[in-house]
Amino acid sequence: MTNRWSPDEILEMVRAFQPACVLVAAAELDVFSSLGARAMTAKAMAASLGCNRRATEVLLDALASLGFLTSRGGKYAVPAKTAELLSETSPRNILAAVRHSANCLRRWSQLAKVVKTGRSAEQAASIRGRAADEAAFIGAMDNFSSPIAGKVVNQLKPLRFTHLLDIGGASGTWTIAFLRAFPRARATLFDLPSVIPLARRRIAKAGLGDRVTFVAGDYYRDRLPSGADFAWLSAIAHQNSRRQNRALFRKIYSALQNGGVLVIRDVVMEPSRTKPLAGAMFAVNMLVATQTGGTYTFDEFREDLTSAGFGKVTLVRHDQAMNSLIHTGKGSAGSANTSS
C-alpha cells in the first residue's frame, strides 16, 4: 500500500495544536469580550485581564496573525465577525464550545500515558475553575446541537407522544426542539443537580418553562421519572461501558409507559470501528475523558437494547458524527416505523 502521507503533511498535522492553543487561551482569558468595541494596547489589555504584559503582547500578536484581531498603531481590536462568535456579549457566541475544547485538549495531550496505563487522563481544571468548566460543557452541548436540533427532530416524524423524558437533558436544547415541534406535548428533563439550574434558565428563556418538569438525579444511582411515552437519550451512551448502558436501558424500559418509544442519538460505528472517522476520533475522546466510555456499532446497540427488553431496534439515520438515530420501543412500539 502506498504511503499517503508526505513529511510536510505529517508535520503540518502535528503542528495543528499551535493555533488551537492560541485561540483556546484567548477564550479562557476572555480576550474578545474584554476588548469589546474598543481598541487597546497590550499594556492596557494585560492590566484589564490581570496578566503578564509581555505574555499578553505575544498572545495578542499571535491572534492578530491568525486574523482573530486587528493590530494598528500598537492597539488591538476585535473585528465585528469575530466578536459575534467569540464575545460573551453576543447571543450567537460559541465560547462555551471553544472552552470545552480547551478542556478536551488538556486531556488529549495525555493520550500516550492513557494508552500506557489504561486509565483516563487527569482532570485538570482550567484557569476559570471547575464550576465554569461544567458550565462550558453544558453550553457547548447547546452550541453543537442548536443548529441541527430542529432538522433532526423533523427526521423522526411521524412520531407521536404526549410526554417526553429527556435523560441527561443538559442544556435543554433537545427538550426545546421537541416541544416546539410538538406543541401539545410536555416534558420531564432529568439531569444532575448542578445542571438543572442551567437547563431551567435556558428553557424559561425559550418560553417553555410551564411545559417542563425538572428532576435532579444521577442515572447511575437513581430511578428515572416514570410515565413518559417517549424517552430521548442524546449523546449519553458513549459515556458508558456496554454494561452501564444495559443497566441504563433497563431503567428506561421500566420508566416508559407500555407502548412507549426510545430514541438514541449518538455515534454509530461501522463493524470495522475505523469508520466514520469522526467516530474513531470520538472513541479517543472517550478514552481520555472516561474510564469505560466508547463508541459502539449498531449490532452492539441492538444487542444491549434487546437484552433490556426492548423490541424491534432500527437505525433510522446513520450519520458521520453524533447524529445517528436508533429507534426502539416497549411492547407494541417495538415495531413502530419512523422515517429517515
N, C-alpha and C positions, 0 to 999 in steps of 0.2 A: 504494500500500500504506500503510495506516495505521501510524503510528509507535507501537509497542507500549510504548515507554519514556516514563515521565514524568521530569521533572527530579529529583524526590525519589528515584525508583528508581535512576537513574544515580548520584547522589551516594552513596546507600546502598551500591551495589556498589563504588565506588572507595574508600570508607572501610572496606571489609571487611578490609583489611590490618591495621587497628589492633588489634583483639582477637587476631588471629593472631600479630602480633609480640609482644604481651604474653605469650601462652602459650608461644611457642617460646623466648623469652628465659628464662622460668622453667624450662623443660625443660632448656635448655643449662646453666643455672646449678645445676640440680638442687635447686630450691627445695623441692619437695614431699618429696623424700627427706630433705633436711636438717631440715625441720620435724618430720617423723616424727609421733609421737604427742604431742609437746609443743606448748605454746603459747609463742611467743617474741615479744619486742619487735622492732621494726625495727632497733634498735641491736644487739641480740644476733644477729639474723639476718645483718646486714651483717658482723659480726665472724666469724661461722661461715662465710660464703661468701667472705670476703676482698674485699668490695665496698664501694663508697662508701655511707655511711649515708643521705644524702638521696635518692640514686637508688634505693636498696633500698626505702625507705619509699614512694616513688611507685609502684614496681613492685608492692609488696605491696598497696597500696590499690587499684590497678587490678585485681589478681587477685581481691581481695575483692568489688569492684564487679561483676565478671563472674560471681561465685559459685564460684570455684575455692578460695577461702579464706574463713574467717570472721574477723571483727575485733571484739574486745571488750576494752574497758579498755586499749587500746594494745597488745594482744597478738594475734598472728595464729596461726591453727590450720588444719589440713587436715581437711576432712570425710572420713569413712571412705570414702565412694563415690569421692571424688576420689583419695584415697590408693591405692585399689585399681587405678586406671587410670594414675596418674602418679607413683607412688613406686617406686624401684628395688627395695624390699623385697617388693613384691607380685609373685607369679608371673603375674598377669594384666595387668601394666602394658603400655602401648603407647608408652612413652617413645621407643623406637627409631624408631617411625613419626613421632612428633612432631618428633624431632630431624632425621630425614631430610627432613621437610617444611620445616624451617628452612633446610637447605642448598638445597632447591629454591627457596625464597622468595628467597634471595640471587641465584640465577641469573635467576629471573623478573623481578626488578627491573631487569635489564639488557636487557629484551626489545627496546626501541626501538633500542638500539645494535646488538644482534644482527641485527635486520632491516636496519639501515643498512649493516652491514659484511658480513653473511653468515657471520660467524664466531661460534662458540658463546661463551657467557658466560665471563668469567674465573672460574676455580675458586678461590674464597677459602675457606680452612679456617675452621671455627668456632672459638670460644674453647676448645673441647675438643681440637682438634688433628686432623690428617688420619687417624691410625690410629683414633681414636674415631669420626670421621665414616664411615669404611669399615664399622666395626662397627655403627654406626647404620643404614647402608644394608642390611646383611645382616640385622640384626634386624628392620628394617621389612618386608623381604620375608616374614619369618615372621609378623609382625603382620597383614599383609594376607592371607596365604594360609592360615594355620592354620584360621580359622573356616570356610573353604569347601572345603578340600582334599578331605576325605572325600566330600563331595557330588559334587564334580567327578569324582573317580576313579570313583565308582559310575556316573556317567553314561556312562563309556566301556565299561562292561560290555555284552555279553560281550567280554572282552579276554583273550587267552591269551598268556602269556610266562613265561619262566623266568629271564631275565637283563635287568634294566633298566639302561640307560645314561642317567643324569641329567646333561645337558650344562649347565654353568653352574648346578650344583645349589645354590649359595649356602648358605642356612641348613639345608638338608637336609629342609625341610618336606615337599616332594613325594616324596622318597625314602621318608620315614617313612610317608606316607599310602599309597603303593603297596605297600610291604612289609606293612603291616598288613592291607590288603585282599587281598593275595596271599601267604599265609603260607609257601608253598613256593618263592617266588622269592628271588633275590638281586639285588644292585645294585652298580653302579660309579658313584660320584659324581665328576664331573670339574669342577674349577674352579681359579682362580688359587691359587698357593702361599699367599698371605696369608689366603685364605678357608678353606682346608681345615681348619685347627685349629678354627675356629668351627663348621663342619659336623660335625666329628668329635665335639666335645663334646655338641652337641645330639642327635646320633644315639645316642651312648653313653647319654645320659640317658634316651632312649626305649627303651633295652634292645635295640637292633638292631645294635649295632656289629659283631657276629660275622657279619652277613649283608651287610656293605657293604665294598667295596674303595674306597679313596680315591686318586685320581690327580690330581696337581697339573700344571697346564699352562695354556696360552693357546690357545684355539681359532683365533685369528687366525694363529698360527705353528706350532702343534704338531698332529700327527696325533691323532685321537681313539682311545681304547682300543677294540679290536675284540672281537667275539664276542658282543655283545648281540643279542637278538631283539626288543627294544623300546627305542626311543630317545624320550626326553621332552625337549622344548625349550620351557621355560616362561619367558615374559617376557624373551626374548633377542632375537628377530628385530627388535623395534622399535629396538634399539640400533644396528642396522646399516643400511647402504645396501642396495639390492637387489643390487648387485654382490657385496657382502660376504656377503649371505645365500646367494646362489648358490654361492659358494665353500664356505660352511659346510655347505649342503645336500649338496654333493658329498662332503665329508668324512664326513658322517653316512651317506650311501649306502655309501661304501667300508667304514665301520666295522661296519655292520649285517650280520648273517647273511642269506643269501638267504631270502626269505620274511618277513624282519623288518618291523616296523611303526614308523613315526614319527608321533608326535602333537605338534602345536604348540599351545601355549596362548598367546594374545596378543590384542591389539586387532585386530578386522577391520572396516575401514571400508566403508560403502556407496559405490557408484561416484561419488556427488557429493562425497565427502570431507567433507561437512558434518554427517553423522550416522554413528554416535551422537555426541552432544555430548561425552561423556567422552573419546571417541577424538580428536575435534578438539582438545580441550584437551591431551590427552596428546601430540599431534603438536607442540604448542608446547613442552611439556616437553622433548621430544627435540631440538627446535630449539635451545633454550638450553643443553642439557646435553651434546649430542654434535655432532660435526662433520658427520655424514652420516645419523644415525638418523631414523626417522619411523614413521608408521603406514601400513598397506597394505590394499588391497582384497583380497577373496578371489581375484579373477581374477589379481592380481599374484602372490599366494602360489602359485596353481596353476601359473602360467607358470614361476616360478622353481624350483618343485619338479620339474616335468616336465623342465625343462632339465638338472636334476641327475641324471635317470634314474629318478625315482620314477614309480610307476604311478598308478592312479586316485586323484584327490585329492578329498576330501569334507569339506564343512563340516558337522560333526556337531552343533555347538552355536554359535549366534550370540548373543553376549552384548552388553549395552550398555556394557561396560567391558573388563576384561582377560581375561575368562574364555571367550572364543570358543575353539573347539577344531577343529583341522584334522587330518584323518586321511589318511595315505597309506602306501604300503608299497613294499618292494623285491621285485621279481619277483611271485610269486603273491599276496603280501599286498596288492598294489595294488588288488585287487578285494574285499578283506575288508569286511564290514559291521560297523558299530557302531551303538549306539542313542543317540538324542539325548535 
